[in-house]
Amino acid sequence: MSQPSTRRRPSRKLVLIALLAAALGAGCASQRESIGYYWQSVTGHLDVMQRAEPVEHWIEAPDTPAALRDRLRQTRTMRDFAVSELALPDNDSYRRYADLQRRAAVWNVVAAPELSLELHRWCFPVVGCVGYKGYYDEARANQFAESLPDELEVTVYPVPAYSTLGWTNWLGGDPLLNTFVGYPEGELAKLMFHELAHQVVYAKGDTVFNESFATTVERLGGERWLEAHGSEKSRQDVAALAQRRSQFKRLTLDVRGCLEQVYTQPGKSDAEKREAKAEIMNWFHQAYETQKAQWGGYKGYDGWVKRANNASFGAQAAYDRWVPALTALFHQSGDNFPRFYEAVRELASLDPEARLARLTALTPAKITASIASQPPAEAPSQEPHVENSHPSPAPPGVCRRPEGGLEMGRAS
C-alpha cells in the first residue's frame, strides 16, 4: 500500500538535527565504522519519522485496507483510554502510523564468547558502552554480525518497537508501526501502555527499574482495557499467549542458569565445559519440543530456539523483577495511577542503593528470595515481560545441586 497523499516532506530543522548528530559521532569516533554506525542510526530514525502520518490520514485514504483502517480506529480508542483511565501522557505519540515495509523496526546484534554469557560491549561517545548494536537495515545487521571474530557467538534478533522516551514528541512522537499494529488486541494495548509509561518516569542507568515500571503499567492497564473493551476471545487469546511466554521464559532462564553454572565452575577445563554445554543445549532442544507439543504444535519460538547460543542467553534479563514490588506500591497508592506515578518518581529520584532497599522492602516475602538469582540487564530483551508459572522439564545433571535444585536459575 502507498503512503497517503498528504505525506509531509522533511523539514530543514529535522535534517539539521540529523547532520549535527552525525557530526558529533564523526568528531569523536576514531574508526570509520563508528561514523557509519552513527549515520545509519540517525538516518534510520529520521526515515521512521518521515514515513509517519496522522492516523486520521490513513483512515481516510481510499487505498487503506479495511482491516488496517479498523485497527487504526481501535488504536485511537486505546490511546484515549491511556490518557483518561491510566493517566498516561496526552501527546502526539501513537497518534501517527508508519508502514516501514519491513518486519522489524530495528535489528539488534549481540555477541558473547564461546564459554561465557558476558556480552561483548561496544563503546561510543555520549551514550557510553552497551551490550548490543542496533541496525535499521537487516542486511547491515547481518553483515556486521558476520564481520565479528570467529571466537564470538553472535545472534541477530528483530525488535518490533522502541521508545524515544518522549524526546521526539515535538517532531510528532513515537508512531504506531506496521511491525506491531497487527498484534492481538490485548497485546497491542499493552505495548502502547508500556511505551507510554517510559515517558512518565525514567531513572538514568537503571534499566531493570525502568522496564519493571513500564511492565507494571502495561499489565495493570492491559487488565483494565480488556475488562472495559475486550471481547471474550481477546481475553482468552491474551491468557493463552501469556501462558506460553511464561513457560518459554521459565525454560530459557533455567538453561541460562545451567550454562552460567558450568562456565563459572572452578577447576573445569575448557574441554569439560564444552562437553557440559553440549549436554545442556541438547536438553534444551528436547525440552522445547516437549513444551511445544503441550502447546498443540505452536511454532512461535522456533526461530529463537534454532539460533540460540551464548549471545541469545546472555541477552536475557529479568526486566520484570520489580513488578511485584511496584504492583504492591500501586495498591498502596489506592489503585490510583497519578498517585502511583508520584510514588515511582520519588523512587527514581533516590540513589541506586536506597532505591534497591526500598524496592526490596516492597517486594512480597515469597518472591524476594528468587530475585538475587535473576540475570542482570545486558541488552534489550528478546521476549516480552511475563511472570513464571509452570515448571520446565528437569535440567541435566550438570546443573543440579546434590539435593536436586538448580545452582543458578530456578529449581525444577
C-alpha positions as semicolon CSV with decimal commas, in nm:
position;residue;x (nm);y (nm);z (nm)
1;M;0,000;0,000;0,000
2;S;0,122;0,351;-0,081
3;Q;0,157;0,632;0,169
4;P;-0,133;0,881;0,196
5;S;-0,103;1,167;-0,049
6;T;-0,069;1,420;0,235
7;R;0,277;1,293;0,328
8;R;0,500;1,565;0,474
9;R;0,847;1,640;0,345
10;P;1,138;1,650;0,594
11;S;1,187;1,993;0,743
12;R;1,522;2,170;0,723
13;K;1,530;2,167;1,103
14;L;1,492;1,791;1,114
15;V;1,763;1,737;0,858
16;L;1,991;1,971;1,054
17;I;1,939;1,762;1,366
18;A;2,045;1,454;1,172
19;L;2,357;1,624;1,040
20;L;2,454;1,756;1,382
21;A;2,411;1,414;1,539
22;A;2,620;1,256;1,266
23;A;2,887;1,522;1,307
24;L;2,901;1,452;1,679
25;G;2,968;1,087;1,606
26;A;3,225;1,172;1,339
27;G;3,407;1,417;1,562
28;C;3,451;1,173;1,849
29;A;3,473;0,832;1,690
30;S;3,812;0,704;1,588
31;Q;3,704;0,448;1,330
32;R;3,517;0,479;1,005
33;E;3,278;0,202;1,111
34;S;3,173;0,405;1,414
35;I;3,094;0,702;1,194
36;G;2,886;0,482;0,967
37;Y;2,705;0,336;1,265
38;Y;2,607;0,679;1,392
39;W;2,495;0,782;1,046
40;Q;2,267;0,480;0,997
41;S;2,121;0,533;1,345
42;V;2,033;0,894;1,272
43;T;1,907;0,845;0,919
44;G;1,720;0,527;1,018
45;H;1,519;0,706;1,285
46;L;1,470;1,003;1,055
47;D;1,322;0,767;0,795
48;V;1,076;0,628;1,050
49;M;0,963;0,977;1,142
50;Q;0,927;1,081;0,778
51;R;0,707;0,783;0,697
52;A;0,467;0,853;0,983
53;E;0,135;1,021;0,908
54;P;-0,159;1,105;1,137
55;V;-0,385;0,806;1,194
56;E;-0,677;1,006;1,051
57;H;-0,496;1,037;0,716
58;W;-0,458;0,662;0,690
59;I;-0,820;0,603;0,791
60;E;-0,943;0,846;0,526
61;A;-0,710;0,727;0,249
62;P;-0,915;0,525;-0,006
63;D;-0,645;0,260;-0,057
64;T;-0,604;0,176;0,312
65;P;-0,701;-0,193;0,363
66;A;-1,021;-0,236;0,561
67;A;-0,853;-0,441;0,833
68;L;-0,586;-0,177;0,886
69;R;-0,846;0,101;0,888
70;D;-1,045;-0,082;1,158
71;R;-0,734;-0,145;1,365
72;L;-0,623;0,219;1,344
73;R;-0,967;0,329;1,460
74;Q;-0,922;0,095;1,754
75;T;-0,580;0,243;1,837
76;R;-0,746;0,584;1,878
77;T;-0,972;0,433;2,145
78;M;-0,670;0,270;2,311
79;R;-0,478;0,596;2,305
80;D;-0,767;0,792;2,458
81;F;-0,808;0,517;2,719
82;A;-0,441;0,552;2,812
83;V;-0,499;0,918;2,892
84;S;-0,841;0,904;3,060
85;E;-0,806;0,580;3,257
86;L;-0,431;0,534;3,309
87;A;-0,324;0,900;3,332
88;L;-0,056;0,844;3,068
89;P;0,077;1,141;2,869
90;D;-0,162;1,317;2,632
91;N;0,076;1,396;2,347
92;D;0,137;1,300;1,983
93;S;0,292;0,960;2,048
94;Y;0,097;0,673;1,888
95;R;-0,136;0,912;1,709
96;R;0,053;0,861;1,384
97;Y;0,120;0,547;1,182
98;A;0,408;0,441;0,957
99;D;0,437;0,145;0,722
100;L;0,809;0,067;0,722
101;Q;0,761;-0,210;0,466
102;R;0,978;-0,442;0,671
103;R;0,919;-0,690;0,953
104;A;1,102;-0,508;1,235
105;A;1,180;-0,156;1,343
106;V;1,543;-0,244;1,415
107;W;1,764;-0,550;1,441
108;N;1,993;-0,591;1,741
109;V;2,329;-0,767;1,720
110;V;2,463;-0,929;2,037
111;A;2,776;-1,140;2,085
112;A;2,937;-1,348;2,360
113;P;3,243;-1,574;2,394
114;E;3,220;-1,950;2,345
115;L;3,233;-2,025;2,718
116;S;3,073;-1,720;2,876
117;L;2,739;-1,540;2,889
118;E;2,902;-1,200;2,933
119;L;2,805;-0,993;2,632
120;H;3,067;-0,821;2,422
121;R;3,037;-0,446;2,472
122;W;3,076;-0,158;2,227
123;C;3,160;0,191;2,346
124;F;3,055;0,519;2,186
125;P;3,081;0,889;2,266
126;V;2,788;1,034;2,462
127;V;2,593;0,707;2,505
128;G;2,878;0,511;2,665
129;C;2,918;0,132;2,646
130;V;2,636;-0,106;2,557
131;G;2,599;-0,480;2,509
132;Y;2,437;-0,463;2,166
133;K;2,435;-0,272;1,837
134;G;2,109;-0,183;1,665
135;Y;2,058;-0,150;1,290
136;Y;1,762;-0,022;1,092
137;D;1,857;-0,244;0,797
138;E;1,855;-0,622;0,843
139;A;2,121;-0,681;0,579
140;R;2,359;-0,438;0,750
141;A;2,294;-0,606;1,085
142;N;2,377;-0,947;0,937
143;Q;2,682;-0,806;0,760
144;F;2,814;-0,664;1,085
145;A;2,741;-0,990;1,268
146;E;2,940;-1,185;1,009
147;S;3,235;-0,947;1,046
148;L;3,280;-1,025;1,417
149;P;3,565;-1,256;1,529
150;D;3,505;-1,629;1,498
151;E;3,560;-1,679;1,871
152;L;3,236;-1,492;1,942
153;E;2,891;-1,649;1,926
154;V;2,661;-1,397;1,760
155;T;2,286;-1,360;1,719
156;V;2,072;-1,106;1,538
157;Y;1,715;-1,057;1,657
158;P;1,429;-0,834;1,539
159;V;1,284;-0,558;1,758
160;P;0,929;-0,453;1,661
161;A;0,918;-0,126;1,858
162;Y;1,134;0,113;2,056
163;S;1,075;0,424;2,263
164;T;1,240;0,766;2,242
165;L;1,116;0,839;2,597
166;G;0,911;1,131;2,472
167;W;1,215;1,327;2,350
168;T;1,076;1,340;1,995
169;N;0,721;1,444;2,080
170;W;0,788;1,786;1,928
171;L;0,858;1,602;1,600
172;G;0,537;1,401;1,616
173;G;0,619;1,146;1,884
174;D;0,673;0,772;1,859
175;P;0,450;0,636;1,583
176;L;0,247;0,321;1,552
177;L;0,429;0,084;1,316
178;N;0,328;-0,195;1,082
179;T;0,572;-0,414;1,277
180;F;0,335;-0,440;1,573
181;V;-0,001;-0,284;1,483
182;G;-0,130;-0,629;1,382
183;Y;-0,072;-0,777;1,729
184;P;-0,374;-0,929;1,904
185;E;-0,589;-0,655;2,055
186;G;-0,480;-0,702;2,415
187;E;-0,111;-0,724;2,324
188;L;-0,125;-0,406;2,118
189;A;-0,290;-0,215;2,401
190;K;-0,030;-0,340;2,648
191;L;0,258;-0,245;2,419
192;M;0,125;0,109;2,382
193;F;0,075;0,145;2,758
194;H;0,426;0,009;2,821
195;E;0,598;0,251;2,585
196;L;0,396;0,549;2,706
197;A;0,490;0,464;3,064
198;H;0,856;0,521;2,972
199;Q;0,761;0,885;2,914
200;V;0,628;0,917;3,271
201;V;0,925;0,802;3,479
202;Y;1,284;0,731;3,380
203;A;1,571;0,657;3,619
204;K;1,903;0,711;3,443
205;G;2,117;0,398;3,434
206;D;1,861;0,164;3,593
207;T;1,717;-0,038;3,305
208;V;1,560;-0,304;3,527
209;F;1,372;-0,044;3,732
210;N;1,255;0,141;3,421
211;E;1,137;-0,174;3,247
212;S;0,974;-0,308;3,563
213;F;0,777;0,014;3,598
214;A;0,664;0,010;3,234
215;T;0,574;-0,358;3,262
216;T;0,367;-0,290;3,575
217;V;0,171;-0,019;3,394
218;E;0,137;-0,248;3,092
219;R;-0,014;-0,529;3,297
220;L;-0,241;-0,316;3,512
221;G;-0,354;-0,113;3,212
222;G;-0,397;-0,419;2,995
223;E;-0,626;-0,576;3,251
224;R;-0,839;-0,263;3,267
225;W;-0,853;-0,234;2,889
226;L;-0,972;-0,592;2,845
227;E;-1,230;-0,551;3,121
228;A;-1,370;-0,237;2,957
229;H;-1,330;-0,311;2,586
230;G;-1,200;-0,662;2,526
231;S;-1,410;-0,943;2,387
232;E;-1,412;-1,286;2,545
233;K;-1,192;-1,408;2,262
234;S;-0,943;-1,127;2,325
235;R;-0,920;-1,219;2,690
236;Q;-0,870;-1,586;2,603
237;D;-0,603;-1,500;2,345
238;V;-0,411;-1,286;2,595
239;A;-0,427;-1,558;2,860
240;A;-0,303;-1,827;2,620
241;L;-0,021;-1,610;2,491
242;A;0,086;-1,512;2,842
243;Q;0,096;-1,877;2,949
244;R;0,315;-1,976;2,654
245;R;0,551;-1,686;2,715
246;S;0,572;-1,768;3,082
247;Q;0,659;-2,131;3,017
248;F;0,914;-2,046;2,749
249;K;1,080;-1,785;2,967
250;R;1,100;-2,031;3,254
251;L;1,268;-2,285;3,028
252;T;1,521;-2,041;2,885
253;L;1,608;-1,892;3,224
254;D;1,673;-2,243;3,354
255;V;1,906;-2,306;3,060
256;R;2,078;-1,974;3,121
257;G;2,134;-2,071;3,482
258;C;2,277;-2,407;3,381
259;L;2,520;-2,252;3,135
260;E;2,628;-1,987;3,385
261;Q;2,698;-2,255;3,643
262;V;2,912;-2,455;3,403
263;Y;3,109;-2,157;3,272
264;T;3,194;-2,022;3,617
265;Q;3,267;-2,352;3,792
266;P;3,627;-2,356;3,922
267;G;3,855;-2,638;3,815
268;K;3,671;-2,729;3,495
269;S;3,879;-2,744;3,180
270;D;3,754;-2,583;2,858
271;A;3,700;-2,930;2,712
272;E;3,482;-3,028;3,008
273;K;3,287;-2,704;2,977
274;R;3,226;-2,767;2,606
275;E;3,100;-3,117;2,680
276;A;2,864;-2,991;2,951
277;K;2,747;-2,708;2,724
278;A;2,660;-2,957;2,450
279;E;2,461;-3,165;2,700
280;I;2,269;-2,859;2,819
281;M;2,186;-2,742;2,467
282;N;2,074;-3,090;2,367
283;W;1,844;-3,097;2,671
284;F;1,714;-2,752;2,584
285;H;1,608;-2,857;2,236
286;Q;1,442;-3,173;2,368
287;A;1,263;-2,981;2,643
288;Y;1,141;-2,723;2,392
289;E;0,994;-2,992;2,167
290;T;0,814;-3,136;2,470
291;Q;0,682;-2,794;2,563
292;K;0,576;-2,721;2,205
293;A;0,376;-3,043;2,194
294;Q;0,187;-2,927;2,503
295;W;0,108;-2,605;2,313
296;G;-0,052;-2,803;2,032
297;G;0,243;-2,751;1,799
298;Y;0,268;-2,370;1,836
299;K;0,582;-2,265;1,644
300;G;0,621;-1,904;1,753
301;Y;0,956;-1,965;1,928
302;D;1,111;-2,196;1,668
303;G;1,332;-1,922;1,525
304;W;1,467;-1,821;1,867
305;V;1,543;-2,181;1,959
306;K;1,709;-2,254;1,625
307;R;1,960;-1,969;1,662
308;A;2,001;-1,996;2,042
309;N;2,360;-1,960;2,163
310;N;2,554;-1,783;2,439
311;A;2,467;-1,444;2,294
312;S;2,096;-1,530;2,299
313;F;2,102;-1,641;2,661
314;G;2,339;-1,361;2,761
315;A;2,095;-1,102;2,629
316;Q;1,821;-1,229;2,856
317;A;1,746;-1,019;3,160
318;A;1,484;-1,021;3,433
319;Y;1,329;-0,692;3,330
320;D;1,020;-0,772;3,534
321;R;1,197;-0,845;3,863
322;W;1,049;-0,540;4,042
323;V;0,695;-0,582;3,908
324;P;0,569;-0,740;4,235
325;A;0,715;-0,451;4,437
326;L;0,571;-0,186;4,208
327;T;0,234;-0,360;4,197
328;A;0,231;-0,350;4,577
329;L;0,315;0,021;4,557
330;F;0,023;0,074;4,318
331;H;-0,216;-0,080;4,570
332;Q;-0,058;0,127;4,849
333;S;-0,137;0,429;4,633
334;G;-0,504;0,341;4,644
335;D;-0,501;0,188;4,294
336;N;-0,472;0,544;4,170
337;F;-0,242;0,595;3,873
338;P;-0,144;0,962;3,932
339;R;-0,056;0,893;4,296
340;F;0,131;0,578;4,187
341;Y;0,335;0,777;3,934
342;E;0,431;1,029;4,201
343;A;0,546;0,749;4,429
344;V;0,751;0,594;4,147
345;R;0,908;0,932;4,065
346;E;1,017;0,951;4,427
347;L;1,179;0,609;4,391
348;A;1,351;0,718;4,070
349;S;1,498;1,021;4,250
350;L;1,672;0,803;4,509
351;D;2,031;0,691;4,474
352;P;2,062;0,330;4,347
353;E;2,127;0,175;4,688
354;A;1,833;0,348;4,852
355;R;1,608;0,258;4,560
356;L;1,714;-0,106;4,581
357;A;1,643;-0,114;4,954
358;R;1,300;0,041;4,907
359;L;1,204;-0,197;4,627
360;T;1,324;-0,496;4,826
361;A;1,112;-0,385;5,120
362;L;0,807;-0,354;4,893
363;T;0,854;-0,699;4,741
364;P;0,629;-0,973;4,886
365;A;0,834;-1,206;5,104
366;K;0,773;-1,522;4,897
367;I;0,917;-1,353;4,588
368;T;1,219;-1,181;4,745
369;A;1,430;-1,497;4,762
370;S;1,423;-1,554;4,385
371;I;1,533;-1,203;4,285
372;A;1,902;-1,244;4,365
373;S;1,935;-1,531;4,114
374;Q;1,790;-1,338;3,821
375;P;2,033;-1,223;3,550
376;P;2,135;-0,857;3,518
377;A;2,025;-0,641;3,226
378;E;2,276;-0,650;2,940
379;A;2,072;-0,583;2,625
380;P;1,713;-0,509;2,528
381;S;1,503;-0,815;2,599
382;Q;1,419;-1,052;2,315
383;E;1,100;-1,166;2,482
384;P;0,803;-0,980;2,637
385;H;0,796;-0,948;3,014
386;V;0,597;-1,220;3,187
387;E;0,582;-1,393;3,521
388;N;0,688;-1,754;3,563
389;S;0,428;-2,020;3,623
390;H;0,457;-2,384;3,515
391;P;0,787;-2,567;3,570
392;S;1,006;-2,675;3,279
393;P;1,132;-3,033;3,240
394;A;1,415;-3,140;3,472
395;P;1,756;-2,999;3,370
396;P;2,059;-3,220;3,305
397;G;2,271;-3,342;3,595
398;V;2,543;-3,084;3,537
399;C;2,301;-2,816;3,659
400;R;2,179;-2,976;3,978
401;R;2,285;-2,942;4,339
402;P;2,324;-3,266;4,535
403;E;1,982;-3,201;4,690
404;G;1,831;-3,163;4,343
405;G;1,791;-2,789;4,291
406;L;1,945;-2,566;4,029
407;E;2,268;-2,399;4,133
408;M;2,160;-2,094;3,935
409;G;1,817;-2,030;3,792
410;R;1,504;-2,183;3,936
411;A;1,462;-2,527;4,084
412;S;1,267;-2,778;3,880
